[in-house]
Amino acid sequence: HKDRTKEELSKKLLEAGFSVKSVEFALEYASGYGYLDDASYAAKYVEYKKTTRSKKEIIYKLKEKGVSEADYEEALMGYTKKDEIYAAAMLLKKRLKGADFSELDYEEQAKHKAYLGRKGYPLDVISKAVKLL
């Protein structure tokens, strides 16, 4: 019904009560027909999330889903600094709910910048995202 990584499908099948041998066979079968491809999954995930998530957050989620470092590094080649700045700006705009960032006092601005930092955006990206608003 949806794309999954090999690790996700393996966990799901094991939780459903299938034997380890059956799970291995199913993974091999699905991979053989191209239904399971972690590199393709990572590329689609990055393409879909690049306008709403930081690079660090995307990496964390892909690691959590069992995607190898080589696969997610290759997928992130299309993720540019411009994408990350745009994503940070959109997140900040959503968080401000129509308020103007430049009209906020220093303390409020610092809180919003810290929030973006906790979401995984580097300081230079945060600074450029603030200038976009």
N, CA, C and O atoms as CSV, one atom per row, in Angstrom:
chain,resi,resn,atom,element,x,y,z
A,1,HIS,N,N,0.805,-1.199,0.000
A,1,HIS,CA,C,0.000,0.000,0.000
A,1,HIS,C,C,0.850,1.266,0.000
A,1,HIS,O,O,0.412,2.316,-0.469
A,2,LYS,N,N,2.069,1.161,0.529
A,2,LYS,CA,C,2.954,2.320,0.524
A,2,LYS,C,C,4.396,1.829,0.439
A,2,LYS,O,O,4.693,0.670,0.725
A,3,ASP,N,N,5.274,2.728,0.043
A,3,ASP,CA,C,6.689,2.377,-0.016
A,3,ASP,C,C,7.209,2.148,1.397
A,3,ASP,O,O,6.847,2.847,2.344
A,4,ARG,N,N,8.062,1.156,1.500
A,4,ARG,CA,C,8.699,0.850,2.782
A,4,ARG,C,C,10.156,0.496,2.522
A,4,ARG,O,O,10.531,0.089,1.422
A,5,THR,N,N,10.963,0.660,3.558
A,5,THR,CA,C,12.339,0.196,3.480
A,5,THR,C,C,12.363,-1.282,3.836
A,5,THR,O,O,11.384,-1.831,4.342
A,6,LYS,N,N,13.482,-1.908,3.568
A,6,LYS,CA,C,13.617,-3.336,3.896
A,6,LYS,C,C,13.440,-3.564,5.390
A,6,LYS,O,O,12.786,-4.520,5.805
A,7,GLU,N,N,14.019,-2.691,6.189
A,7,GLU,CA,C,13.923,-2.848,7.643
A,7,GLU,C,C,12.490,-2.682,8.132
A,7,GLU,O,O,12.033,-3.432,8.995
A,8,GLU,N,N,11.778,-1.698,7.579
A,8,GLU,CA,C,10.380,-1.485,7.980
A,8,GLU,C,C,9.519,-2.694,7.645
A,8,GLU,O,O,8.714,-3.139,8.462
A,9,LEU,N,N,9.693,-3.219,6.441
A,9,LEU,CA,C,8.895,-4.376,6.030
A,9,LEU,C,C,9.248,-5.595,6.876
A,9,LEU,O,O,8.368,-6.363,7.266
A,10,SER,N,N,10.512,-5.765,7.151
A,10,SER,CA,C,10.958,-6.881,7.978
A,10,SER,C,C,10.315,-6.821,9.364
A,10,SER,O,O,9.802,-7.826,9.855
A,11,LYS,N,N,10.344,-5.661,9.986
A,11,LYS,CA,C,9.730,-5.499,11.315
A,11,LYS,C,C,8.237,-5.774,11.273
A,11,LYS,O,O,7.692,-6.440,12.154
A,12,LYS,N,N,7.585,-5.259,10.245
A,12,LYS,CA,C,6.133,-5.434,10.109
A,12,LYS,C,C,5.774,-6.912,9.963
A,12,LYS,O,O,4.819,-7.383,10.580
A,13,LEU,N,N,6.531,-7.638,9.155
A,13,LEU,CA,C,6.246,-9.056,8.948
A,13,LEU,C,C,6.540,-9.880,10.205
A,13,LEU,O,O,5.798,-10.805,10.536
A,14,LEU,N,N,7.623,-9.539,10.895
A,14,LEU,CA,C,7.951,-10.251,12.137
A,14,LEU,C,C,6.889,-10.000,13.204
A,14,LEU,O,O,6.525,-10.915,13.943
A,15,GLU,N,N,6.391,-8.770,13.287
A,15,GLU,CA,C,5.335,-8.441,14.247
A,15,GLU,C,C,4.036,-9.172,13.914
A,15,GLU,O,O,3.238,-9.470,14.802
A,16,ALA,N,N,3.833,-9.458,12.629
A,16,ALA,CA,C,2.617,-10.157,12.192
A,16,ALA,C,C,2.707,-11.656,12.466
A,16,ALA,O,O,1.735,-12.384,12.268
A,17,GLY,N,N,3.879,-12.121,12.924
A,17,GLY,CA,C,4.011,-13.509,13.316
A,17,GLY,C,C,4.674,-14.416,12.290
A,17,GLY,O,O,4.677,-15.633,12.474
A,18,PHE,N,N,5.226,-13.876,11.233
A,18,PHE,CA,C,5.904,-14.696,10.238
A,18,PHE,C,C,7.268,-15.127,10.763
A,18,PHE,O,O,7.885,-14.424,11.563
A,19,SER,N,N,7.727,-16.271,10.314
A,19,SER,CA,C,9.038,-16.770,10.741
A,19,SER,C,C,10.142,-15.955,10.078
A,19,SER,O,O,9.920,-15.291,9.066
A,20,VAL,N,N,11.317,-16.018,10.658
A,20,VAL,CA,C,12.471,-15.286,10.133
A,20,VAL,C,C,12.777,-15.739,8.712
A,20,VAL,O,O,13.091,-14.925,7.844
A,21,LYS,N,N,12.682,-17.051,8.482
A,21,LYS,CA,C,12.967,-17.592,7.159
A,21,LYS,C,C,11.956,-17.069,6.125
A,21,LYS,O,O,12.330,-16.735,5.001
A,22,SER,N,N,10.698,-17.004,6.507
A,22,SER,CA,C,9.652,-16.489,5.613
A,22,SER,C,C,9.877,-15.018,5.307
A,22,SER,O,O,9.688,-14.576,4.173
A,23,VAL,N,N,10.281,-14.264,6.315
A,23,VAL,CA,C,10.538,-12.839,6.139
A,23,VAL,C,C,11.706,-12.631,5.186
A,23,VAL,O,O,11.642,-11.783,4.297
A,24,GLU,N,N,12.770,-13.402,5.369
A,24,GLU,CA,C,13.930,-13.301,4.488
A,24,GLU,C,C,13.551,-13.609,3.042
A,24,GLU,O,O,13.980,-12.920,2.116
A,25,PHE,N,N,12.743,-14.653,2.861
A,25,PHE,CA,C,12.299,-15.021,1.524
A,25,PHE,C,C,11.460,-13.888,0.906
A,25,PHE,O,O,11.640,-13.545,-0.262
A,26,ALA,N,N,10.554,-13.320,1.690
A,26,ALA,CA,C,9.691,-12.251,1.195
A,26,ALA,C,C,10.508,-11.018,0.806
A,26,ALA,O,O,10.244,-10.386,-0.217
A,27,LEU,N,N,11.493,-10.686,1.623
A,27,LEU,CA,C,12.345,-9.533,1.319
A,27,LEU,C,C,13.151,-9.763,0.046
A,27,LEU,O,O,13.283,-8.866,-0.787
A,28,GLU,N,N,13.679,-10.951,-0.092
A,28,GLU,CA,C,14.455,-11.297,-1.279
A,28,GLU,C,C,13.571,-11.258,-2.529
A,28,GLU,O,O,13.976,-10.740,-3.570
A,29,TYR,N,N,12.375,-11.804,-2.413
A,29,TYR,CA,C,11.427,-11.838,-3.519
A,29,TYR,C,C,11.036,-10.414,-3.937
A,29,TYR,O,O,11.064,-10.074,-5.119
A,30,ALA,N,N,10.672,-9.590,-2.946
A,30,ALA,CA,C,10.245,-8.219,-3.238
A,30,ALA,C,C,11.395,-7.394,-3.815
A,30,ALA,O,O,11.188,-6.576,-4.711
A,31,SER,N,N,12.596,-7.608,-3.303
A,31,SER,CA,C,13.761,-6.889,-3.815
A,31,SER,C,C,14.063,-7.301,-5.251
A,31,SER,O,O,14.438,-6.472,-6.080
A,32,GLY,N,N,13.897,-8.585,-5.534
A,32,GLY,CA,C,14.162,-9.107,-6.874
A,32,GLY,C,C,13.273,-8.491,-7.938
A,32,GLY,O,O,13.691,-8.332,-9.085
A,33,TYR,N,N,12.059,-8.147,-7.568
A,33,TYR,CA,C,11.134,-7.525,-8.506
A,33,TYR,C,C,11.154,-5.999,-8.449
A,33,TYR,O,O,10.383,-5.337,-9.145
A,34,GLY,N,N,12.027,-5.448,-7.627
A,34,GLY,CA,C,12.164,-4.004,-7.549
A,34,GLY,C,C,11.147,-3.314,-6.649
A,34,GLY,O,O,11.033,-2.089,-6.668
A,35,TYR,N,N,10.403,-4.096,-5.857
A,35,TYR,CA,C,9.417,-3.512,-4.955
A,35,TYR,C,C,10.078,-2.865,-3.739
A,35,TYR,O,O,9.550,-1.909,-3.172
A,36,LEU,N,N,11.221,-3.388,-3.349
A,36,LEU,CA,C,11.965,-2.845,-2.210
A,36,LEU,C,C,13.298,-2.321,-2.710
A,36,LEU,O,O,14.141,-3.086,-3.178
A,37,ASP,N,N,13.482,-1.038,-2.609
A,37,ASP,CA,C,14.733,-0.414,-3.019
A,37,ASP,C,C,14.972,0.769,-2.094
A,37,ASP,O,O,14.376,1.833,-2.260
A,38,ASP,N,N,15.850,0.571,-1.120
A,38,ASP,CA,C,16.097,1.615,-0.122
A,38,ASP,C,C,16.648,2.903,-0.741
A,38,ASP,O,O,16.342,3.997,-0.268
A,39,ALA,N,N,17.456,2.779,-1.792
A,39,ALA,CA,C,18.014,3.967,-2.445
A,39,ALA,C,C,16.901,4.780,-3.099
A,39,ALA,O,O,16.877,6.006,-2.994
A,40,SER,N,N,15.992,4.104,-3.764
A,40,SER,CA,C,14.858,4.775,-4.393
A,40,SER,C,C,13.945,5.388,-3.331
A,40,SER,O,O,13.451,6.503,-3.498
A,41,TYR,N,N,13.725,4.656,-2.246
A,41,TYR,CA,C,12.909,5.157,-1.145
A,41,TYR,C,C,13.515,6.446,-0.587
A,41,TYR,O,O,12.808,7.429,-0.362
A,42,ALA,N,N,14.828,6.429,-0.369
A,42,ALA,CA,C,15.514,7.598,0.188
A,42,ALA,C,C,15.394,8.795,-0.761
A,42,ALA,O,O,15.162,9.920,-0.317
A,43,ALA,N,N,15.550,8.554,-2.058
A,43,ALA,CA,C,15.453,9.644,-3.039
A,43,ALA,C,C,14.054,10.254,-3.038
A,43,ALA,O,O,13.907,11.476,-3.082
A,44,LYS,N,N,13.031,9.408,-2.989
A,44,LYS,CA,C,11.648,9.905,-2.963
A,44,LYS,C,C,11.381,10.668,-1.664
A,44,LYS,O,O,10.737,11.717,-1.672
A,45,TYR,N,N,11.881,10.133,-0.551
A,45,TYR,CA,C,11.671,10.761,0.747
A,45,TYR,C,C,12.300,12.151,0.780
A,45,TYR,O,O,11.676,13.110,1.236
A,46,VAL,N,N,13.533,12.257,0.298
A,46,VAL,CA,C,14.230,13.550,0.285
A,46,VAL,C,C,13.488,14.531,-0.616
A,46,VAL,O,O,13.302,15.691,-0.248
A,47,GLU,N,N,13.068,14.080,-1.780
A,47,GLU,CA,C,12.345,14.958,-2.711
A,47,GLU,C,C,11.053,15.479,-2.095
A,47,GLU,O,O,10.701,16.645,-2.272
A,48,TYR,N,N,10.360,14.623,-1.382
A,48,TYR,CA,C,9.086,14.996,-0.772
A,48,TYR,C,C,9.262,15.908,0.441
A,48,TYR,O,O,8.465,16.823,0.647
A,49,LYS,N,N,10.291,15.669,1.237
A,49,LYS,CA,C,10.472,16.383,2.510
A,49,LYS,C,C,11.411,17.582,2.446
A,49,LYS,O,O,11.525,18.320,3.425
A,50,LYS,N,N,12.086,17.793,1.318
A,50,LYS,CA,C,13.111,18.836,1.284
A,50,LYS,C,C,12.571,20.252,1.465
A,50,LYS,O,O,13.335,21.157,1.802
A,51,THR,N,N,11.295,20.461,1.253
A,51,THR,CA,C,10.746,21.809,1.439
A,51,THR,C,C,10.147,22.008,2.830
A,51,THR,O,O,9.653,23.090,3.147
A,52,THR,N,N,10.191,20.962,3.661
A,52,THR,CA,C,9.600,21.091,4.998
A,52,THR,C,C,10.509,20.621,6.127
A,52,THR,O,O,10.170,20.801,7.296
A,53,ARG,N,N,11.647,20.026,5.808
A,53,ARG,CA,C,12.519,19.465,6.842
A,53,ARG,C,C,13.977,19.882,6.626
A,53,ARG,O,O,14.402,20.144,5.501
A,54,SER,N,N,14.728,19.937,7.723
A,54,SER,CA,C,16.159,20.221,7.635
A,54,SER,C,C,16.890,18.960,7.184
A,54,SER,O,O,16.363,17.850,7.264
A,55,LYS,N,N,18.096,19.158,6.717
A,55,LYS,CA,C,18.920,18.029,6.268
A,55,LYS,C,C,19.152,17.050,7.421
A,55,LYS,O,O,19.079,15.835,7.237
A,56,LYS,N,N,19.432,17.586,8.601
A,56,LYS,CA,C,19.669,16.729,9.766
A,56,LYS,C,C,18.439,15.900,10.117
A,56,LYS,O,O,18.550,14.721,10.453
A,57,GLU,N,N,17.270,16.520,10.037
A,57,GLU,CA,C,16.034,15.819,10.364
A,57,GLU,C,C,15.746,14.713,9.341
A,57,GLU,O,O,15.293,13.627,9.702
A,58,ILE,N,N,16.011,14.999,8.077
A,58,ILE,CA,C,15.821,13.990,7.028
A,58,ILE,C,C,16.761,12.819,7.258
A,58,ILE,O,O,16.347,11.664,7.162
A,59,ILE,N,N,18.011,13.100,7.557
A,59,ILE,CA,C,18.985,12.033,7.821
A,59,ILE,C,C,18.530,11.191,9.010
A,59,ILE,O,O,18.573,9.962,8.957
A,60,TYR,N,N,18.098,11.850,10.073
A,60,TYR,CA,C,17.646,11.135,11.266
A,60,TYR,C,C,16.491,10.186,10.936
A,60,TYR,O,O,16.495,9.026,11.348
A,61,LYS,N,N,15.508,10.687,10.194
A,61,LYS,CA,C,14.340,9.866,9.852
A,61,LYS,C,C,14.731,8.695,8.955
A,61,LYS,O,O,14.224,7.587,9.132
A,62,LEU,N,N,15.618,8.925,8.004
A,62,LEU,CA,C,16.038,7.837,7.113
A,62,LEU,C,C,16.846,6.783,7.872
A,62,LEU,O,O,16.701,5.587,7.619
A,63,LYS,N,N,17.689,7.222,8.794
A,63,LYS,CA,C,18.425,6.267,9.629
A,63,LYS,C,C,17.449,5.435,10.466
A,63,LYS,O,O,17.611,4.224,10.616
A,64,GLU,N,N,16.448,6.105,10.998
A,64,GLU,CA,C,15.424,5.447,11.814
A,64,GLU,C,C,14.679,4.377,11.004
A,64,GLU,O,O,14.252,3.358,11.548
A,65,LYS,N,N,14.531,4.621,9.711
A,65,LYS,CA,C,13.826,3.692,8.834
A,65,LYS,C,C,14.748,2.594,8.294
A,65,LYS,O,O,14.297,1.715,7.560
A,66,GLY,N,N,16.024,2.641,8.649
A,66,GLY,CA,C,16.941,1.584,8.267
A,66,GLY,C,C,17.636,1.786,6.937
A,66,GLY,O,O,18.177,0.832,6.376
A,67,VAL,N,N,17.636,3.002,6.419
A,67,VAL,CA,C,18.307,3.287,5.150
A,67,VAL,C,C,19.808,3.427,5.416
A,67,VAL,O,O,20.212,4.076,6.381
A,68,SER,N,N,20.618,2.827,4.572
A,68,SER,CA,C,22.065,2.882,4.763
A,68,SER,C,C,22.611,4.281,4.494
A,68,SER,O,O,21.988,5.090,3.806
A,69,GLU,N,N,23.776,4.540,5.048
A,69,GLU,CA,C,24.403,5.853,4.890
A,69,GLU,C,C,24.679,6.154,3.425
A,69,GLU,O,O,24.475,7.280,2.972
A,70,ALA,N,N,25.135,5.167,2.691
A,70,ALA,CA,C,25.424,5.368,1.267
A,70,ALA,C,C,24.168,5.767,0.504
A,70,ALA,O,O,24.211,6.649,-0.355
A,71,ASP,N,N,23.044,5.114,0.819
A,71,ASP,CA,C,21.790,5.413,0.127
A,71,ASP,C,C,21.275,6.813,0.443
A,71,ASP,O,O,20.846,7.532,-0.460
A,72,TYR,N,N,21.312,7.211,1.727
A,72,TYR,CA,C,20.781,8.537,2.038
A,72,TYR,C,C,21.738,9.643,1.618
A,72,TYR,O,O,21.294,10.745,1.295
A,73,GLU,N,N,23.032,9.378,1.614
A,73,GLU,CA,C,23.991,10.387,1.136
A,73,GLU,C,C,23.787,10.650,-0.356
A,73,GLU,O,O,23.844,11.793,-0.810
A,74,GLU,N,N,23.550,9.584,-1.106
A,74,GLU,CA,C,23.293,9.734,-2.543
A,74,GLU,C,C,21.995,10.503,-2.784
A,74,GLU,O,O,21.925,11.354,-3.670
A,75,ALA,N,N,20.982,10.200,-1.997
A,75,ALA,CA,C,19.690,10.878,-2.143
A,75,ALA,C,C,19.798,12.360,-1.789
A,75,ALA,O,O,19.097,13.190,-2.368
A,76,LEU,N,N,20.667,12.691,-0.849
A,76,LEU,CA,C,20.803,14.079,-0.401
A,76,LEU,C,C,21.630,14.941,-1.347
A,76,LEU,O,O,21.777,16.142,-1.117
A,77,MET,N,N,22.172,14.347,-2.406
A,77,MET,CA,C,22.944,15.138,-3.368
A,77,MET,C,C,22.067,16.202,-4.032
A,77,MET,O,O,22.562,17.258,-4.426
A,78,GLY,N,N,20.777,15.928,-4.157
A,78,GLY,CA,C,19.863,16.884,-4.763
A,78,GLY,C,C,19.301,17.898,-3.779
A,78,GLY,O,O,18.533,18.780,-4.163
A,79,TYR,N,N,19.676,17.778,-2.525
A,79,TYR,CA,C,19.190,18.683,-1.480
A,79,TYR,C,C,20.183,19.820,-1.333
A,79,TYR,O,O,21.281,19.624,-0.813
A,80,THR,N,N,19.810,20.999,-1.783
A,80,THR,CA,C,20.732,22.127,-1.786
A,80,THR,C,C,20.533,23.023,-0.561
A,80,THR,O,O,19.553,22.897,0.172
A,81,LYS,N,N,21.468,23.908,-0.370
A,81,LYS,CA,C,21.391,24.892,0.712
A,81,LYS,C,C,20.165,25.780,0.503
A,81,LYS,O,O,19.523,26.203,1.465
A,82,LYS,N,N,19.849,26.057,-0.753
A,82,LYS,CA,C,18.680,26.872,-1.096
A,82,LYS,C,C,17.388,26.197,-0.627
A,82,LYS,O,O,16.478,26.855,-0.122
A,83,ASP,N,N,17.322,24.862,-0.803
A,83,ASP,CA,C,16.156,24.100,-0.336
A,83,ASP,C,C,16.016,24.208,1.179
A,83,ASP,O,O,14.916,24.374,1.706
A,84,GLU,N,N,17.143,24.111,1.862
A,84,GLU,CA,C,17.118,24.156,3.319
A,84,GLU,C,C,16.721,25.546,3.829
A,84,GLU,O,O,15.996,25.664,4.817
A,85,ILE,N,N,17.189,26.575,3.166
A,85,ILE,CA,C,16.817,27.947,3.546
A,85,ILE,C,C,15.319,28.151,3.342
A,85,ILE,O,O,14.636,28.715,4.197
A,86,TYR,N,N,14.821,27.692,2.208
A,86,TYR,CA,C,13.386,27.809,1.915
A,86,TYR,C,C,12.557,27.063,2.961
A,86,TYR,O,O,11.552,27.583,3.445
A,87,ALA,N,N,12.979,25.839,3.309
A,87,ALA,CA,C,12.250,25.035,4.303
A,87,ALA,C,C,12.233,25.736,5.656
A,87,ALA,O,O,11.205,25.762,6.332
A,88,ALA,N,N,13.373,26.307,6.051
A,88,ALA,CA,C,13.445,27.024,7.330
A,88,ALA,C,C,12.538,28.252,7.314
A,88,ALA,O,O,11.858,28.545,8.298
A,89,ALA,N,N,12.536,28.958,6.203
A,89,ALA,CA,C,11.696,30.152,6.087
A,89,ALA,C,C,10.215,29.788,6.158
A,89,ALA,O,O,9.436,30.478,6.816
A,90,MET,N,N,9.829,28.717,5.489
A,90,MET,CA,C,8.420,28.289,5.495
A,90,MET,C,C,7.990,27.829,6.891
A,90,MET,O,O,6.870,28.104,7.322
A,91,LEU,N,N,8.876,27.133,7.588
A,91,LEU,CA,C,8.574,26.685,8.945
A,91,LEU,C,C,8.426,27.891,9.877
A,91,LEU,O,O,7.523,27.937,10.712
A,92,LEU,N,N,9.313,28.848,9.722
A,92,LEU,CA,C,9.250,30.050,10.548
A,92,LEU,C,C,7.988,30.853,10.238
A,92,LEU,O,O,7.338,31.367,11.149
A,93,LYS,N,N,7.649,30.958,8.982
A,93,LYS,CA,C,6.436,31.680,8.578
A,93,LYS,C,C,5.193,31.025,9.187
A,93,LYS,O,O,4.296,31.710,9.679
A,94,LYS,N,N,5.154,29.708,9.147
A,94,LYS,CA,C,4.034,28.969,9.729
A,94,LYS,C,C,3.976,29.197,11.241
A,94,LYS,O,O,2.903,29.390,11.813
A,95,ARG,N,N,5.130,29.172,11.866
A,95,ARG,CA,C,5.208,29.351,13.321
A,95,ARG,C,C,4.794,30.763,13.757
A,95,ARG,O,O,4.231,30.944,14.837
A,96,LEU,N,N,5.073,31.744,12.921
A,96,LEU,CA,C,4.750,33.137,13.263
A,96,LEU,C,C,3.261,33.463,13.099
A,96,LEU,O,O,2.777,34.449,13.655
A,97,LYS,N,N,2.544,32.648,12.347
A,97,LYS,CA,C,1.091,32.812,12.149
A,97,LYS,C,C,0.719,34.231,11.714
A,97,LYS,O,O,-0.183,34.854,12.275
A,98,GLY,N,N,1.433,34.723,10.705
A,98,GLY,CA,C,1.096,36.027,10.148
A,98,GLY,C,C,1.822,37.204,10.770
A,98,GLY,O,O,1.775,38.305,10.221
A,99,ALA,N,N,2.487,37.011,11.888
A,99,ALA,CA,C,3.225,38.110,12.519
A,99,ALA,C,C,4.479,38.423,11.705
A,99,ALA,O,O,4.992,37.566,10.986
A,100,ASP,N,N,4.961,39.646,11.825
A,100,ASP,CA,C,6.173,40.064,11.122
A,100,ASP,C,C,7.370,39.835,12.036
A,100,ASP,O,O,7.422,40.357,13.149
A,101,PHE,N,N,8.331,39.050,11.557
A,101,PHE,CA,C,9.496,38.699,12.373
A,101,PHE,C,C,10.271,39.938,12.812
A,101,PHE,O,O,10.746,40.001,13.946
A,102,SER,N,N,10.401,40.913,11.932
A,102,SER,CA,C,11.195,42.104,12.255
A,102,SER,C,C,10.546,42.968,13.340
A,102,SER,O,O,11.223,43.770,13.983
A,103,GLU,N,N,9.252,42.807,13.540
A,103,GLU,CA,C,8.554,43.584,14.564
A,103,GLU,C,C,8.590,42.935,15.946
A,103,GLU,O,O,8.183,43.550,16.932
A,104,LEU,N,N,9.073,41.705,16.019
A,104,LEU,CA,C,9.173,41.018,17.307
A,104,LEU,C,C,10.350,41.566,18.096
A,104,LEU,O,O,11.328,42.037,17.515
A,105,ASP,N,N,10.256,41.506,19.434
A,105,ASP,CA,C,11.392,41.947,20.243
A,105,ASP,C,C,12.509,40.893,20.172
A,105,ASP,O,O,12.310,39.776,19.695
A,106,TYR,N,N,13.670,41.286,20.656
A,106,TYR,CA,C,14.864,40.440,20.550
A,106,TYR,C,C,14.645,39.062,21.169
A,106,TYR,O,O,15.067,38.051,20.608
A,107,GLU,N,N,13.994,39.025,22.312
A,107,GLU,CA,C,13.751,37.763,23.023
A,107,GLU,C,C,12.887,36.806,22.201
A,107,GLU,O,O,13.187,35.615,22.116
A,108,GLU,N,N,11.829,37.321,21.604
A,108,GLU,CA,C,10.941,36.504,20.773
A,108,GLU,C,C,11.662,36.006,19.524
A,108,GLU,O,O,11.501,34.854,19.122
A,109,GLN,N,N,12.451,36.878,18.918
A,109,GLN,CA,C,13.230,36.468,17.744
A,109,GLN,C,C,14.183,35.338,18.116
A,109,GLN,O,O,14.330,34.368,17.372
A,110,ALA,N,N,14.825,35.472,19.268
A,110,ALA,CA,C,15.774,34.453,19.726
A,110,ALA,C,C,15.070,33.115,19.953
A,110,ALA,O,O,15.628,32.063,19.639
A,111,LYS,N,N,13.851,33.146,20.496
A,111,LYS,CA,C,13.086,31.910,20.721
A,111,LYS,C,C,12.793,31.208,19.404
A,111,LYS,O,O,12.919,29.987,19.305
A,112,HIS,N,N,12.404,31.975,18.397
A,112,HIS,CA,C,12.093,31.383,17.093
A,112,HIS,C,C,13.351,30.833,16.407
A,112,HIS,O,O,13.314,29.775,15.778
A,113,LYS,N,N,14.449,31.558,16.535
A,113,LYS,CA,C,15.711,31.075,15.968
A,113,LYS,C,C,16.173,29.803,16.673
A,113,LYS,O,O,16.668,28.879,16.027
A,114,ALA,N,N,16.012,29.752,17.994
A,114,ALA,CA,C,16.391,28.560,18.756
A,114,ALA,C,C,15.536,27.363,18.348
A,114,ALA,O,O,16.027,26.236,18.277
A,115,TYR,N,N,14.274,27.610,18.084
A,115,TYR,CA,C,13.377,26.546,17.621
A,115,TYR,C,C,13.896,25.948,16.309
A,115,TYR,O,O,13.950,24.728,16.153
A,116,LEU,N,N,14.274,26.813,15.377
A,116,LEU,CA,C,14.816,26.322,14.107
A,116,LEU,C,C,16.120,25.553,14.329
A,116,LEU,O,O,16.387,24.554,13.660
A,117,GLY,N,N,16.914,26.030,15.268
A,117,GLY,CA,C,18.159,25.324,15.591
A,117,GLY,C,C,17.899,23.931,16.134
A,117,GLY,O,O,18.612,22.985,15.799
A,118,ARG,N,N,16.876,23.801,16.976
A,118,ARG,CA,C,16.529,22.485,17.518
A,118,ARG,C,C,15.963,21.563,16.436
A,118,ARG,O,O,16.019,20.341,16.566
A,119,LYS,N,N,15.421,22.150,15.375
A,119,LYS,CA,C,14.901,21.362,14.260
A,119,LYS,C,C,16.024,20.905,13.329
A,119,LYS,O,O,15.777,20.165,12.376
A,120,GLY,N,N,17.258,21.341,13.600
A,120,GLY,CA,C,18.405,20.865,12.831
A,120,GLY,C,C,18.939,21.822,11.794
A,120,GLY,O,O,19.810,21.452,11.006
A,121,TYR,N,N,18.439,23.045,11.773
A,121,TYR,CA,C,18.934,24.010,10.795
A,121,TYR,C,C,20.202,24.678,11.313
A,121,TYR,O,O,20.243,25.106,12.467
A,122,PRO,N,N,21.244,24.776,10.473
A,122,PRO,CA,C,22.470,25.466,10.882
A,122,PRO,C,C,22.224,26.973,11.027
A,122,PRO,O,O,21.261,27.507,10.475
A,123,LEU,N,N,23.082,27.635,11.755
A,123,LEU,CA,C,22.935,29.066,12.043
A,123,LEU,C,C,22.923,29.922,10.777
A,123,LEU,O,O,22.139,30.866,10.677
A,124,ASP,N,N,23.783,29.600,9.813
A,124,ASP,CA,C,23.815,30.401,8.584
A,124,ASP,C,C,22.507,30.274,7.800
A,124,ASP,O,O,22.058,31.234,7.174
A,125,VAL,N,N,21.905,29.099,7.837
A,125,VAL,CA,C,20.622,28.877,7.163
A,125,VAL,C,C,19.514,29.660,7.869
A,125,VAL,O,O,18.655,30.261,7.223
A,126,ILE,N,N,19.546,29.646,9.197
A,126,ILE,CA,C,18.545,30.382,9.976
A,126,ILE,C,C,18.627,31.874,9.666
A,126,ILE,O,O,17.602,32.527,9.470
A,127,SER,N,N,19.833,32.407,9.622
A,127,SER,CA,C,20.019,33.835,9.329
A,127,SER,C,C,19.472,34.206,7.956
A,127,SER,O,O,18.811,35.233,7.801
A,128,LYS,N,N,19.747,33.370,6.966
A,128,LYS,CA,C,19.260,33.644,5.603
A,128,LYS,C,C,17.747,33.466,5.519
A,128,LYS,O,O,17.086,34.202,4.786
A,129,ALA,N,N,17.194,32.519,6.243
A,129,ALA,CA,C,15.742,32.294,6.243
A,129,ALA,C,C,15.017,33.491,6.850
A,129,ALA,O,O,13.957,33.890,6.369
A,130,VAL,N,N,15.594,34.064,7.911
A,130,VAL,CA,C,15.000,35.237,8.560
A,130,VAL,C,C,14.982,36.413,7.594
A,130,VAL,O,O,14.026,37.188,7.582
A,131,LYS,N,N,16.026,36.555,6.788
A,131,LYS,CA,C,16.102,37.664,5.820
A,131,LYS,C,C,15.062,37.504,4.709
A,131,LYS,O,O,14.635,38.493,4.113
A,132,LEU,N,N,14.649,36.255,4.425
A,132,LEU,CA,C,13.639,36.017,3.385
A,132,LEU,C,C,12.255,36.517,3.785
A,132,LEU,O,O,11.435,36.863,2.935
A,133,LEU,N,N,12.007,36.549,5.101
A,133,LEU,CA,C,10.670,36.947,5.569
A,133,LEU,C,C,10.430,38.423,5.494
A,133,LEU,O,O,9.351,38.892,5.856
